[in-house]
Amino acid sequence: MGIEIAGIKMKNPVMVASGTFGFGEEYSELYDLNRLGAIVTKSVTLLPREGNPPPRIVETPAGMLNSIGLQNDGLKVFLEKHLPYLSKFTVPVIVNVAGETLDEYVDVVKALSKENRVDGIELNISCPNVKKGCMAFGIDPKLTEELVKAAKKASKKPIIVKLSPNVTDITVIAKAAEKAGADALSLINTIMGMAIDIKTKKPKLAMITGGLSGPAIKPIAVRMVWQVAQAVKVPVIGIGGIMTAEDAYEFMLAGASAVQVGTANFVDIESPLKIIEGLKKYI
């Protein structure tokens, strides 16, 4: 079950996706985090962010909409509190990084590159839940290339780039990231969606739109992983509606070297562990 992606050695190919696992503290009280392939942290920004106003999560048929807005304590608190906690475990830690400007991304990447406990960095260039930054990079191949080049220059840590599905051709962005030096690509992030309460006649989310995740997006995610896996030579990490070992195996058949489990963490806390055991049976 052991694999290596971008120089990061994992005991299995199942990670937990950014934004669905916090910094691992709550889940560590429920099971041994060392059983995971890797932990991808909640997005870390240079300064603290309060996130978007509530309501910011809405359940939908076969999925959910979220508009959290990258709420987090900021880089300083992450380095002083969350990373030391994660250091208690042997599981690889991949830190998801977000920002509104290229300089913000670079500042966070530089700081993280000095930390031995950080095994890799996932650049979030695709979050649809903030008014500026993030997705602006992920939908423009030139900006993607510029940002990835700057991140590679700022750090010797493996750089994984998380791609947005909210584009016409995801392979264009994938190739731009690879050209700039990305060590791996993770996809997909959430798909822009919206829900309206027919009783109040108002949007169910305070920010009106949000990111759709869960089983509803899996066929789209599998298709995009298949497209990107054929277009690039770097490893591809599949994300999007993975609830079972069968789902994970489907992504691997499409070309993914590993997977990230996201929304399933809210449905069944032990879903990543069940997926790991299920994959063992297939192998």
N, C-alpha and C positions, 0 to 999 in steps of 0.2 A: 504493500500500500504506500510505501514511502516514495516521495517524489521530490524534485528540485526545480523550482521556478525562479528564474532571474538570480540564481545563486542562493536562494532561500530554501533551506532543507526542511521538509515537512514530513511528518510520519504518516500522513494521509492527505488526499486532495480536497478535503472539505474544510472550508473556512466559514467564518460568520461575517456577514456583510456589514459595512459601515452604516451607522445610524440605527441599527436594530439590536445592538448588543452593548450600547453605551461604551464604557471602558472595562467591561467585564466584571465589575465589582458585585453587582447584584446576582449575576448568573453563577459566580464562583461559590455562592452559598448553596447552590442547588446541584452542581456536579463539578467534577474535576476538569478544569479548563485545559489541562495538559493532554486530554484525549482528542482535542481538536487539531486540525492541520495547521491552522493559523487564526489569529484574531485580527480583524481589521477594525480599528477603533472608529468611534464617532468622529466626524469631521472636527479638526482643530484649526482655528483661525488665529491670526496674530493677536487680536484683542478679543475680549469677551463679547459674546453676542446674546441678546435676550431672545432672539428668534421672532417669529411672527405671532400676532395676537391669536388667541383661541376664538372659535373652535378651529383646530388644525389637523384633526384626524377624522376621517369619515369612512365607515365600512361600506363597501360596494359589492355587488355580485361578483364572487370569485376573486376578491381582492380588497384593496383599501387605497384611499387617497390620503396623502399627507402633505402638510405645508408647514413643517417645523421651522424652516428658515435658518438652519444651521446653528441652533442654540448650543452654546458651549461656553466653558469657563475661560477660554483663551489659552495661548501658548504657555504663559508663565505658570498657571495653575496646573496645566497638564504635566509640565516638567517637574513640578514640586510635589504633586499629589498623585495623579493618575498613573504616570509612568513608573514611579517607585512601587506602586501596588502591583502593577503588571509584572514587575521584575521578580515577584515571588514565584512565578511560574516559568516553565521551560518552553512553553509553546511560543512559536515565532510571533512577534508583534509587528504588524504593518500599520503605520499611522496614516490615516486619511487626512489630507491637507486641502483647505479651501481658502479662497481669498477674493477680494474685489479688484485687486490690481496685480500686475506681474510682480511688483516689488514686495507686496505682502506675501505672495507665495514663496518668493525667494528667501525672505527673512525667516519664515517658518521652516523651510527646507534646510537652510543653513544651520539653524539651531538644533534641529533633529539629527542632523548628520554627525553631530558631536556626541550623541548618546549611543553607547554600546548596546543598550537594550532595545534599540530600534533596529529591526531587521530589514525593513523596507518602507518605502513611502508610496502611498497611492494618491496621485493628483486628482482631486475632484474637479474636473473641468466641465461638469455636466449637470449640476444641481438645478432643477427648474423652479426652486422655491424661494429664490432671492431676486430682488429687483435688478441688481447689477452684479457683474463679476460672474464667476463660475461658468454658467452655460454660455455666456458670451464667448468664452474661449473655446468651448466644446463644439460650437457650430461653425467655427471659422478655421479652416485648415492652416492659414497663415499664423493666426494667433496661437493655435495649438502648437505649431512647430516652434514658435518663438518662446512660448512658456516652457515647453519640454526641454529645449536647449538650455534655457536659463537654469532650470532645475538640475539638469545633468552637470552643469558647470558648478553649481553651488554644493553638490553633494556626490559622494562616491557610493552612497547607498543605492540599492536597486530601486529604480523608478518605474512604478506601474501607473498607467494612465487609464482613468475610468471614463469611458465614452458615453456620449448622449445618444439616445435613440431618436431624439427630436430633430433629425436632419434628413435631407433628401437621400443621401448616399453615405452610409456610415463608413464604407471602405475608404473614402477620400480622407476622412479625419484619421482613420486608423493608419493609413500610409504616411500621413503627415507626422503623426506621433512616432512611428517607427523610424522615419527618416531623421528625426531630431534626436534619436538615441534612446527611445523608450525601451526598457528591458522586458516589459510585458504589457498586455492590455487587458482591462477588465470591462465587461459589458454584459448587460446594459444597465444604465441607471433608469430611473422611473420615467414613465411616459406622461406627458401633460394631459390632465383630465379635469373634469368638472362635474359637480353634482348640485342639483337644485331641489330644495324642499318645496313640494307642490302645495303644502299647506300655508307656509309663510310667503311663498313665491320669491324666496331669496336664496342665494347660493349657500350651501351647507358649510363651506369654508370661509373664514373671515377674509382670506386673501383671494377669494373667488375660485382660483384654479389651484391645482396641486399635482403632485406626482403619483401616478397610478402604479401600484406594485401588486404582486401576488399571482396566482395561477392564471388570471385573465391575460397577463402579458407574456406567458411562457412561449406560445408559438412564435410570437414576434422576436423574442429574445433568442430562441433556437435558430431562427432564420438568420438573424444578424450575426450570431456567433459563427455559423456556417460560412457566411459571406466573408467575414473578416479573417477567419482561419485560412481561407484560400488566398487571401490577398496579402498577408504578411507572413514573415518567418519567425517572429517572436511569439512566445507562448500566449495563449488566450485563456482567460479565466471567465467562465460563464456565470451569469447572474440573471435571475428573472423568474419568479414563480416556482422555485425548486422546493417542493414539499416532501418528496419521497426519494428513495434511492433510484427508483425508475426514472424520475425526472433528471436526477444528476447524471445518470448513465446516458440518457438521451443527449444531454449537452456534450458529453464526452464523444459520443458517436458523431456529433456535428463538428467536432474539432477542438473542443475545450480540453486543456490539460488539467484543469482544476475547476472547482465551483465555489460560489459563495451562497450561503443560505441567509435570507433576509426576513421577509414577512412571516415565514414559517416559525420563526422564533416567538412570535406573538400568539400563534395558534397552539403550538406544542413546544414547550420549553426544551424538551429533549430531542427535538427533530434533527439537529445536526448529528447527534450520536446515533440515532436510528438510521440516518442516511449512511453514515460510516459503516455500520454493521451490515446494512443492506448491500453496499458496494463490495464488501468482502465476499459475500455470497456469489456475486456476479463474477468476481475475479477467480 
